[in-house]
Amino acid sequence: MIFGNPQPQTADNKWRRQLDKFVKANQQELAALFWGLWLANGDSQGTIGIDLQPTPHFVYCPKEQIENLNNKVENRLQEILGIIDNHQPEVEVVMIGIGKGEIKLIQFAPEPPPPICFEQVGKNVDELLELLEQRMSEESF
């Protein structure tokens, strides 16, 4: 989602393309992390987010904050809220990318599904966080 006037693809907003590339290259690990965090917290903490500033790291985006932001941007996030409310964690991953005053929905259905990714990857949540944050730090968002 771009807030304000639409912007052309420039070096300043290439983060969305880079994030897509990162997600595609790390689907299994992201699905495993998503499932591990889901098992630990459900949606009680909010939606998992990837905050790219100042350095890439994972955060939780509480639903109340997303709803408040939606109100501030004239309900432009209504579709994202609907996806968050209706996602099926057993089959799909839903995260929010945060960068340069914009957000981007990350949604994919990995093969195998998230619970099996978690089993196959064989790492705990802390190990997955460390691995993925390290990989993100090597990207040029």
CNS distance restraints for C-alpha pairs under 8 A (distance, minus, plus):
assign (resid   1 and name CA) (resid  76 and name CA) 7.92 0.50 0.50
assign (resid   1 and name CA) (resid  77 and name CA) 7.75 0.50 0.50
assign (resid   1 and name CA) (resid 102 and name CA) 5.96 0.50 0.50
assign (resid   1 and name CA) (resid 103 and name CA) 5.43 0.50 0.50
assign (resid   1 and name CA) (resid 104 and name CA) 5.74 0.50 0.50
assign (resid   2 and name CA) (resid   6 and name CA) 6.35 0.50 0.50
assign (resid   2 and name CA) (resid   7 and name CA) 7.72 0.50 0.50
assign (resid   2 and name CA) (resid 101 and name CA) 7.99 0.50 0.50
assign (resid   2 and name CA) (resid 102 and name CA) 5.48 0.50 0.50
assign (resid   2 and name CA) (resid 103 and name CA) 7.23 0.50 0.50
assign (resid   3 and name CA) (resid  73 and name CA) 7.11 0.50 0.50
assign (resid   3 and name CA) (resid 101 and name CA) 7.57 0.50 0.50
assign (resid   3 and name CA) (resid 102 and name CA) 6.53 0.50 0.50
assign (resid   9 and name CA) (resid  13 and name CA) 6.28 0.50 0.50
assign (resid   9 and name CA) (resid  14 and name CA) 6.60 0.50 0.50
assign (resid  10 and name CA) (resid  14 and name CA) 6.12 0.50 0.50
assign (resid  13 and name CA) (resid 100 and name CA) 7.32 0.50 0.50
assign (resid  14 and name CA) (resid  18 and name CA) 6.36 0.50 0.50
assign (resid  14 and name CA) (resid 141 and name CA) 6.99 0.50 0.50
assign (resid  15 and name CA) (resid  19 and name CA) 5.87 0.50 0.50
assign (resid  15 and name CA) (resid  99 and name CA) 7.05 0.50 0.50
assign (resid  15 and name CA) (resid 140 and name CA) 7.92 0.50 0.50
assign (resid  15 and name CA) (resid 141 and name CA) 4.63 0.50 0.50
assign (resid  16 and name CA) (resid  20 and name CA) 6.23 0.50 0.50
assign (resid  16 and name CA) (resid 104 and name CA) 7.21 0.50 0.50
assign (resid  17 and name CA) (resid  21 and name CA) 6.28 0.50 0.50
assign (resid  18 and name CA) (resid  22 and name CA) 6.12 0.50 0.50
assign (resid  18 and name CA) (resid 139 and name CA) 7.64 0.50 0.50
assign (resid  18 and name CA) (resid 140 and name CA) 7.29 0.50 0.50
assign (resid  18 and name CA) (resid 141 and name CA) 5.91 0.50 0.50
assign (resid  19 and name CA) (resid  23 and name CA) 6.06 0.50 0.50
assign (resid  19 and name CA) (resid  97 and name CA) 7.62 0.50 0.50
assign (resid  19 and name CA) (resid 141 and name CA) 7.22 0.50 0.50
assign (resid  20 and name CA) (resid  24 and name CA) 6.15 0.50 0.50
assign (resid  21 and name CA) (resid  25 and name CA) 6.22 0.50 0.50
assign (resid  22 and name CA) (resid  26 and name CA) 6.09 0.50 0.50
assign (resid  22 and name CA) (resid 136 and name CA) 7.53 0.50 0.50
assign (resid  22 and name CA) (resid 139 and name CA) 7.86 0.50 0.50
assign (resid  23 and name CA) (resid  27 and name CA) 5.57 0.50 0.50
assign (resid  23 and name CA) (resid  30 and name CA) 7.37 0.50 0.50
assign (resid  26 and name CA) (resid  30 and name CA) 6.03 0.50 0.50
assign (resid  27 and name CA) (resid  31 and name CA) 5.92 0.50 0.50
assign (resid  27 and name CA) (resid 110 and name CA) 6.68 0.50 0.50
assign (resid  28 and name CA) (resid  32 and name CA) 6.12 0.50 0.50
assign (resid  28 and name CA) (resid 110 and name CA) 7.01 0.50 0.50
assign (resid  28 and name CA) (resid 114 and name CA) 7.81 0.50 0.50
assign (resid  28 and name CA) (resid 117 and name CA) 5.70 0.50 0.50
assign (resid  28 and name CA) (resid 121 and name CA) 7.45 0.50 0.50
assign (resid  29 and name CA) (resid  33 and name CA) 6.09 0.50 0.50
assign (resid  29 and name CA) (resid 117 and name CA) 7.18 0.50 0.50
assign (resid  29 and name CA) (resid 118 and name CA) 7.65 0.50 0.50
assign (resid  29 and name CA) (resid 121 and name CA) 6.75 0.50 0.50
assign (resid  29 and name CA) (resid 128 and name CA) 6.92 0.50 0.50
assign (resid  29 and name CA) (resid 132 and name CA) 7.54 0.50 0.50
assign (resid  30 and name CA) (resid  34 and name CA) 5.98 0.50 0.50
assign (resid  30 and name CA) (resid 132 and name CA) 7.71 0.50 0.50
assign (resid  31 and name CA) (resid  35 and name CA) 6.12 0.50 0.50
assign (resid  31 and name CA) (resid  93 and name CA) 6.13 0.50 0.50
assign (resid  31 and name CA) (resid 110 and name CA) 6.98 0.50 0.50
assign (resid  31 and name CA) (resid 113 and name CA) 7.64 0.50 0.50
assign (resid  31 and name CA) (resid 114 and name CA) 4.88 0.50 0.50
assign (resid  31 and name CA) (resid 115 and name CA) 8.00 0.50 0.50
assign (resid  31 and name CA) (resid 117 and name CA) 6.22 0.50 0.50
assign (resid  31 and name CA) (resid 118 and name CA) 7.06 0.50 0.50
assign (resid  32 and name CA) (resid  36 and name CA) 6.07 0.50 0.50
assign (resid  32 and name CA) (resid 114 and name CA) 5.66 0.50 0.50
assign (resid  32 and name CA) (resid 115 and name CA) 6.92 0.50 0.50
assign (resid  32 and name CA) (resid 116 and name CA) 7.83 0.50 0.50
assign (resid  32 and name CA) (resid 117 and name CA) 5.00 0.50 0.50
assign (resid  32 and name CA) (resid 118 and name CA) 3.90 0.50 0.50
assign (resid  32 and name CA) (resid 119 and name CA) 7.64 0.50 0.50
assign (resid  32 and name CA) (resid 121 and name CA) 6.84 0.50 0.50
assign (resid  32 and name CA) (resid 128 and name CA) 7.82 0.50 0.50
assign (resid  33 and name CA) (resid  37 and name CA) 6.09 0.50 0.50
assign (resid  33 and name CA) (resid 118 and name CA) 7.03 0.50 0.50
assign (resid  33 and name CA) (resid 125 and name CA) 5.89 0.50 0.50
assign (resid  33 and name CA) (resid 128 and name CA) 6.00 0.50 0.50
assign (resid  33 and name CA) (resid 129 and name CA) 7.17 0.50 0.50
assign (resid  34 and name CA) (resid  38 and name CA) 6.03 0.50 0.50
assign (resid  34 and name CA) (resid  48 and name CA) 7.53 0.50 0.50
assign (resid  34 and name CA) (resid  93 and name CA) 6.62 0.50 0.50
assign (resid  34 and name CA) (resid 114 and name CA) 7.25 0.50 0.50
assign (resid  35 and name CA) (resid  39 and name CA) 6.09 0.50 0.50
assign (resid  35 and name CA) (resid  89 and name CA) 7.23 0.50 0.50
assign (resid  35 and name CA) (resid  90 and name CA) 7.84 0.50 0.50
assign (resid  35 and name CA) (resid 114 and name CA) 5.57 0.50 0.50
assign (resid  35 and name CA) (resid 115 and name CA) 5.94 0.50 0.50
assign (resid  35 and name CA) (resid 118 and name CA) 6.48 0.50 0.50
assign (resid  36 and name CA) (resid  40 and name CA) 6.35 0.50 0.50
assign (resid  36 and name CA) (resid 118 and name CA) 6.73 0.50 0.50
assign (resid  36 and name CA) (resid 124 and name CA) 7.31 0.50 0.50
assign (resid  36 and name CA) (resid 125 and name CA) 5.79 0.50 0.50
assign (resid  37 and name CA) (resid  41 and name CA) 5.95 0.50 0.50
assign (resid  37 and name CA) (resid  42 and name CA) 7.17 0.50 0.50
assign (resid  37 and name CA) (resid 125 and name CA) 6.81 0.50 0.50
assign (resid  38 and name CA) (resid  42 and name CA) 4.36 0.50 0.50
assign (resid  38 and name CA) (resid  43 and name CA) 6.78 0.50 0.50
assign (resid  38 and name CA) (resid  89 and name CA) 7.61 0.50 0.50
assign (resid  41 and name CA) (resid  45 and name CA) 6.59 0.50 0.50
assign (resid  43 and name CA) (resid  47 and name CA) 6.61 0.50 0.50
assign (resid  45 and name CA) (resid  60 and name CA) 6.21 0.50 0.50
assign (resid  45 and name CA) (resid  61 and name CA) 7.39 0.50 0.50
assign (resid  45 and name CA) (resid  62 and name CA) 5.94 0.50 0.50
assign (resid  46 and name CA) (resid  60 and name CA) 5.60 0.50 0.50
assign (resid  46 and name CA) (resid  61 and name CA) 5.08 0.50 0.50
assign (resid  46 and name CA) (resid  62 and name CA) 3.96 0.50 0.50
assign (resid  46 and name CA) (resid  63 and name CA) 5.42 0.50 0.50
assign (resid  47 and name CA) (resid  60 and name CA) 5.55 0.50 0.50
assign (resid  47 and name CA) (resid  61 and name CA) 5.01 0.50 0.50
assign (resid  47 and name CA) (resid  62 and name CA) 6.32 0.50 0.50
assign (resid  47 and name CA) (resid  63 and name CA) 7.11 0.50 0.50
assign (resid  47 and name CA) (resid  84 and name CA) 7.50 0.50 0.50
assign (resid  47 and name CA) (resid  94 and name CA) 7.44 0.50 0.50
assign (resid  47 and name CA) (resid  95 and name CA) 6.12 0.50 0.50
assign (resid  47 and name CA) (resid  96 and name CA) 7.15 0.50 0.50
assign (resid  48 and name CA) (resid  58 and name CA) 6.95 0.50 0.50
assign (resid  48 and name CA) (resid  59 and name CA) 5.94 0.50 0.50
assign (resid  48 and name CA) (resid  60 and name CA) 4.65 0.50 0.50
assign (resid  48 and name CA) (resid  61 and name CA) 6.09 0.50 0.50
assign (resid  48 and name CA) (resid  94 and name CA) 7.60 0.50 0.50
assign (resid  48 and name CA) (resid  95 and name CA) 5.10 0.50 0.50
assign (resid  48 and name CA) (resid  96 and name CA) 6.46 0.50 0.50
assign (resid  49 and name CA) (resid  58 and name CA) 5.61 0.50 0.50
assign (resid  49 and name CA) (resid  59 and name CA) 5.03 0.50 0.50
assign (resid  49 and name CA) (resid  60 and name CA) 5.57 0.50 0.50
assign (resid  49 and name CA) (resid  61 and name CA) 6.11 0.50 0.50
assign (resid  49 and name CA) (resid  95 and name CA) 5.30 0.50 0.50
assign (resid  49 and name CA) (resid  96 and name CA) 4.46 0.50 0.50
assign (resid  49 and name CA) (resid  97 and name CA) 5.64 0.50 0.50
assign (resid  49 and name CA) (resid  98 and name CA) 6.97 0.50 0.50
assign (resid  50 and name CA) (resid  56 and name CA) 6.75 0.50 0.50
assign (resid  50 and name CA) (resid  57 and name CA) 5.78 0.50 0.50
assign (resid  50 and name CA) (resid  58 and name CA) 4.68 0.50 0.50
assign (resid  50 and name CA) (resid  59 and name CA) 6.21 0.50 0.50
assign (resid  50 and name CA) (resid  95 and name CA) 7.39 0.50 0.50
assign (resid  50 and name CA) (resid  96 and name CA) 6.21 0.50 0.50
assign (resid  50 and name CA) (resid  97 and name CA) 4.82 0.50 0.50
assign (resid  50 and name CA) (resid  98 and name CA) 5.97 0.50 0.50
assign (resid  51 and name CA) (resid  55 and name CA) 7.72 0.50 0.50
assign (resid  51 and name CA) (resid  56 and name CA) 5.58 0.50 0.50
assign (resid  51 and name CA) (resid  57 and name CA) 5.45 0.50 0.50
assign (resid  51 and name CA) (resid  58 and name CA) 6.02 0.50 0.50
assign (resid  51 and name CA) (resid  59 and name CA) 6.61 0.50 0.50
assign (resid  51 and name CA) (resid  97 and name CA) 6.18 0.50 0.50
assign (resid  51 and name CA) (resid  98 and name CA) 4.71 0.50 0.50
assign (resid  51 and name CA) (resid  99 and name CA) 6.34 0.50 0.50
assign (resid  52 and name CA) (resid  56 and name CA) 3.99 0.50 0.50
assign (resid  52 and name CA) (resid  57 and name CA) 6.41 0.50 0.50
assign (resid  52 and name CA) (resid  97 and name CA) 7.67 0.50 0.50
assign (resid  52 and name CA) (resid  98 and name CA) 6.11 0.50 0.50
assign (resid  52 and name CA) (resid  99 and name CA) 5.39 0.50 0.50
assign (resid  52 and name CA) (resid 141 and name CA) 7.20 0.50 0.50
assign (resid  53 and name CA) (resid  57 and name CA) 7.95 0.50 0.50
assign (resid  53 and name CA) (resid  98 and name CA) 7.96 0.50 0.50
assign (resid  53 and name CA) (resid  99 and name CA) 6.51 0.50 0.50
assign (resid  53 and name CA) (resid 100 and name CA) 7.69 0.50 0.50
assign (resid  55 and name CA) (resid 137 and name CA) 6.86 0.50 0.50
assign (resid  56 and name CA) (resid 133 and name CA) 6.44 0.50 0.50
assign (resid  56 and name CA) (resid 136 and name CA) 5.97 0.50 0.50
assign (resid  56 and name CA) (resid 137 and name CA) 6.14 0.50 0.50
assign (resid  57 and name CA) (resid 133 and name CA) 5.73 0.50 0.50
assign (resid  57 and name CA) (resid 136 and name CA) 7.84 0.50 0.50
assign (resid  58 and name CA) (resid 129 and name CA) 7.56 0.50 0.50
assign (resid  58 and name CA) (resid 133 and name CA) 7.58 0.50 0.50
assign (resid  61 and name CA) (resid  65 and name CA) 6.84 0.50 0.50
assign (resid  61 and name CA) (resid  66 and name CA) 6.97 0.50 0.50
assign (resid  61 and name CA) (resid  96 and name CA) 7.87 0.50 0.50
assign (resid  62 and name CA) (resid  66 and name CA) 6.63 0.50 0.50
assign (resid  63 and name CA) (resid  67 and name CA) 6.11 0.50 0.50
assign (resid  64 and name CA) (resid  68 and name CA) 6.11 0.50 0.50
assign (resid  65 and name CA) (resid  69 and name CA) 6.12 0.50 0.50
assign (resid  66 and name CA) (resid  70 and name CA) 6.05 0.50 0.50
assign (resid  66 and name CA) (resid  77 and name CA) 7.95 0.50 0.50
assign (resid  66 and name CA) (resid  81 and name CA) 7.61 0.50 0.50
assign (resid  67 and name CA) (resid  71 and name CA) 6.32 0.50 0.50
assign (resid  67 and name CA) (resid  81 and name CA) 7.55 0.50 0.50
assign (resid  68 and name CA) (resid  72 and name CA) 6.40 0.50 0.50
assign (resid  69 and name CA) (resid  73 and name CA) 6.29 0.50 0.50
assign (resid  69 and name CA) (resid  77 and name CA) 7.89 0.50 0.50
assign (resid  70 and name CA) (resid  74 and name CA) 6.40 0.50 0.50
assign (resid  70 and name CA) (resid  75 and name CA) 4.79 0.50 0.50
assign (resid  70 and name CA) (resid  76 and name CA) 6.10 0.50 0.50
assign (resid  70 and name CA) (resid  77 and name CA) 5.06 0.50 0.50
assign (resid  70 and name CA) (resid  78 and name CA) 6.74 0.50 0.50
assign (resid  71 and name CA) (resid  75 and name CA) 5.44 0.50 0.50
assign (resid  73 and name CA) (resid  77 and name CA) 7.61 0.50 0.50
assign (resid  77 and name CA) (resid  81 and name CA) 6.25 0.50 0.50
assign (resid  78 and name CA) (resid  82 and name CA) 6.27 0.50 0.50
assign (resid  79 and name CA) (resid  83 and name CA) 6.31 0.50 0.50
assign (resid  80 and name CA) (resid  84 and name CA) 6.18 0.50 0.50
assign (resid  80 and name CA) (resid 105 and name CA) 6.94 0.50 0.50
assign (resid  81 and name CA) (resid  85 and name CA) 6.08 0.50 0.50
assign (resid  82 and name CA) (resid  86 and name CA) 6.14 0.50 0.50
assign (resid  83 and name CA) (resid  87 and name CA) 5.73 0.50 0.50
assign (resid  84 and name CA) (resid  94 and name CA) 6.91 0.50 0.50
assign (resid  87 and name CA) (resid  92 and name CA) 6.94 0.50 0.50
assign (resid  87 and name CA) (resid  93 and name CA) 7.96 0.50 0.50
assign (resid  87 and name CA) (resid  94 and name CA) 7.19 0.50 0.50
assign (resid  88 and name CA) (resid  92 and name CA) 5.85 0.50 0.50
assign (resid  89 and name CA) (resid  93 and name CA) 6.25 0.50 0.50
assign (resid  89 and name CA) (resid  94 and name CA) 7.92 0.50 0.50
assign (resid  89 and name CA) (resid 114 and name CA) 7.38 0.50 0.50
assign (resid  90 and name CA) (resid 113 and name CA) 6.52 0.50 0.50
assign (resid  90 and name CA) (resid 114 and name CA) 6.07 0.50 0.50
assign (resid  90 and name CA) (resid 115 and name CA) 6.51 0.50 0.50
assign (resid  91 and name CA) (resid 109 and name CA) 5.86 0.50 0.50
assign (resid  91 and name CA) (resid 110 and name CA) 7.32 0.50 0.50
assign (resid  91 and name CA) (resid 113 and name CA) 5.04 0.50 0.50
assign (resid  91 and name CA) (resid 114 and name CA) 6.21 0.50 0.50
assign (resid  92 and name CA) (resid 107 and name CA) 7.00 0.50 0.50
assign (resid  92 and name CA) (resid 108 and name CA) 5.60 0.50 0.50
assign (resid  92 and name CA) (resid 109 and name CA) 4.18 0.50 0.50
assign (resid  92 and name CA) (resid 110 and name CA) 6.61 0.50 0.50
assign (resid  92 and name CA) (resid 113 and name CA) 6.98 0.50 0.50
assign (resid  92 and name CA) (resid 114 and name CA) 6.93 0.50 0.50
assign (resid  93 and name CA) (resid 106 and name CA) 7.61 0.50 0.50
assign (resid  93 and name CA) (resid 107 and name CA) 5.45 0.50 0.50
assign (resid  93 and name CA) (resid 108 and name CA) 5.39 0.50 0.50
assign (resid  93 and name CA) (resid 109 and name CA) 6.16 0.50 0.50
assign (resid  93 and name CA) (resid 110 and name CA) 7.62 0.50 0.50
assign (resid  93 and name CA) (resid 114 and name CA) 7.36 0.50 0.50
assign (resid  94 and name CA) (resid 105 and name CA) 7.34 0.50 0.50
assign (resid  94 and name CA) (resid 106 and name CA) 5.63 0.50 0.50
assign (resid  94 and name CA) (resid 107 and name CA) 4.57 0.50 0.50
assign (resid  94 and name CA) (resid 108 and name CA) 6.94 0.50 0.50
assign (resid  95 and name CA) (resid 105 and name CA) 6.24 0.50 0.50
assign (resid  95 and name CA) (resid 106 and name CA) 4.93 0.50 0.50
assign (resid  95 and name CA) (resid 107 and name CA) 6.48 0.50 0.50
assign (resid  96 and name CA) (resid 103 and name CA) 6.61 0.50 0.50
assign (resid  96 and name CA) (resid 104 and name CA) 5.71 0.50 0.50
assign (resid  96 and name CA) (resid 105 and name CA) 4.84 0.50 0.50
assign (resid  96 and name CA) (resid 106 and name CA) 5.61 0.50 0.50
assign (resid  97 and name CA) (resid 103 and name CA) 5.43 0.50 0.50
assign (resid  97 and name CA) (resid 104 and name CA) 4.81 0.50 0.50
assign (resid  97 and name CA) (resid 105 and name CA) 6.20 0.50 0.50
assign (resid  97 and name CA) (resid 106 and name CA) 6.65 0.50 0.50
assign (resid  98 and name CA) (resid 102 and name CA) 6.05 0.50 0.50
assign (resid  98 and name CA) (resid 103 and name CA) 4.59 0.50 0.50
assign (resid  98 and name CA) (resid 104 and name CA) 6.51 0.50 0.50
assign (resid  99 and name CA) (resid 103 and name CA) 6.24 0.50 0.50
assign (resid 109 and name CA) (resid 113 and name CA) 6.84 0.50 0.50
assign (resid 110 and name CA) (resid 114 and name CA) 6.78 0.50 0.50
assign (resid 112 and name CA) (resid 116 and name CA) 6.01 0.50 0.50
assign (resid 112 and name CA) (resid 117 and name CA) 6.16 0.50 0.50
assign (resid 113 and name CA) (resid 117 and name CA) 6.24 0.50 0.50
assign (resid 114 and name CA) (resid 118 and name CA) 6.16 0.50 0.50
assign (resid 115 and name CA) (resid 119 and name CA) 6.52 0.50 0.50
assign (resid 116 and name CA) (resid 120 and name CA) 6.04 0.50 0.50
assign (resid 117 and name CA) (resid 121 and name CA) 5.90 0.50 0.50
assign (resid 118 and name CA) (resid 122 and name CA) 6.47 0.50 0.50
assign (resid 118 and name CA) (resid 123 and name CA) 7.47 0.50 0.50
assign (resid 123 and name CA) (resid 127 and name CA) 5.79 0.50 0.50
assign (resid 123 and name CA) (resid 128 and name CA) 6.16 0.50 0.50
assign (resid 124 and name CA) (resid 128 and name CA) 6.22 0.50 0.50
assign (resid 125 and name CA) (resid 129 and name CA) 6.07 0.50 0.50
assign (resid 126 and name CA) (resid 130 and name CA) 6.22 0.50 0.50
assign (resid 127 and name CA) (resid 131 and name CA) 6.08 0.50 0.50
assign (resid 128 and name CA) (resid 132 and name CA) 5.97 0.50 0.50
assign (resid 129 and name CA) (resid 133 and name CA) 5.91 0.50 0.50
assign (resid 130 and name CA) (resid 134 and name CA) 6.04 0.50 0.50
assign (resid 131 and name CA) (resid 135 and name CA) 6.29 0.50 0.50
assign (resid 132 and name CA) (resid 136 and name CA) 6.06 0.50 0.50
assign (resid 133 and name CA) (resid 137 and name CA) 6.13 0.50 0.50
assign (resid 134 and name CA) (resid 138 and name CA) 6.64 0.50 0.50
assign (resid 135 and name CA) (resid 139 and name CA) 6.84 0.50 0.50
